[in-house]
Amino acid sequence: MRARTLAELYEVKSIIMTDRSQAEMARKTLMGAGFFVVENVEDIVFKTQAVVMGFKEDQTVDARNMIRSYEPSAIVAIERPSRNCNNSYMSMKGLDLSRKIAKLDEFVIKGREEGVLTVGVSDAATKRDAGS
């Protein structure tokens, strides 16, 4: 798990942002990797603690405000679809995922504008992280 590796190597607070439908799985995965999942970023005291934030598909995210509030050292996008020139989120097979996923690519876009290091990890060019 990349969050655990970053937490062990650096003094980072792990904040996992994902689709609301995937939040519980992310919590369980973090616990399996040895993290203690807490409810709020302010509750993170030890590097083995993490927060999972689940966003609804139609939720408007104020990424710039959150970035300024949390002051991240880096934003790491892992296997996240990003919008295309038509503002649609497509799968590798050409399926429109726009109504099924949270629009979290704003964190990468706004993070880059704010001078935050952005890192992408992907196995396909249709994902936000492939172009980061």
ABEGO torsion letter per residue (X at the ends): XAAAAAAAABBBBBBBBBBAAAAAAAAAAAAAAGBBBBABAAABABAABBBBBBBBAABBBBAAAAAAAAGBABBBBBGBBBBBAAGBBBBAAGBBAAAABBBAAAAAAAAAAAGBBBBBBBABAABAAAAX
